[in-house]
Amino acid sequence: MNKNLGAAKKAKNDEFYTQLVDIENELRHYKKHFKGKTVYCNCDDPRVSNFFHYLSHNFQFLGLRKLITTCYKNQEPDLFSRHDCERAIKLEYDGFRDGDALPRAEDIGITPLEGDGDFRSPECIDILKQADIVVTNPPFSLFRSYVAQLMEYDKKFLIIGSKNAITYKEIFPLIKGNRLWCGVRQMSGSIFFEAKKQTIDDILKKHPKPGGYWKEDGGKIKIAQPCVWFTNLDHDKRHEELILYRTYTPEDYPTYDNYNAIEVSKTLDIPKDYAGAMGVPITFLDKWNPDQFEILGMTDRDNNSGLKTKEYTIQDASNPGDLNRRATIKVDDDEYKSTYARIFIRNRALQP
């Protein structure tokens, strides 16, 4: 698990703010989905949220019907804050006034919430029911329950989550069932988030030497995280066919000893002529076209989900704990090599 995300979870401090450039680069691919829709950002402080900034300033371009933003109680002042509110608030915007090119503070409806603004509160769930699309960066530590709520209320969404979330037992079945997929941005590289100094200090108290990349930029602290956009909004990239050029040979593609599939260590090395199951890295989801490949399952992340791998004894390998969770390749009669998490796929075009 990524050390920074893990540290944030243990510190119960999830205040990582998405940069405007990352929001712009992803949301521009979904314009057709937003026309006439009510969008709800339910995990962003509306007074400092770049999601609210982008969506309000592009209200007409996207053809939105309404924009609503709420968050957990926070005291950060900004343009649209009344500066005297000590409660969680809701911001609601339904378009420009008097031909203005940009939203004005007086055009934003500001309503104090009765509760604390938690997305799980009855008050926020009532707002969720009114929305068509949810767009936000939910708390890292609550990602499972957050997605479960979206599924319960059958909402369209475009959200950011840890790359590790792909392997969660609550999330992967949704991917396998084609109910959730990755956005347009590739998994390679990290997303920079703005963080408050207090957030960084809380993490450092628990992890004096956390992983990841930190920097100060214009007086703001930024932290790089391996994150992914998750969505159930269709986009053109997921219908692009992956060009296959490699030919299968047993020497190049060893078979797992604990699952009937071949190891493909790089997505671009998927053989064009192999009809059986193949184990590919989770970054395959960047290239997954559901019309081209069927997802069969995944190596077991926590012994409760995915495909169960063979239980090895200490006589079978030097690290049996790894082998319980990972697909393994038998190198020779006495040695096993374990792989990282693998998604098992099959080429639909080669099926009888």
Disulfide bonds with the S-S distance in Angstrom:
none
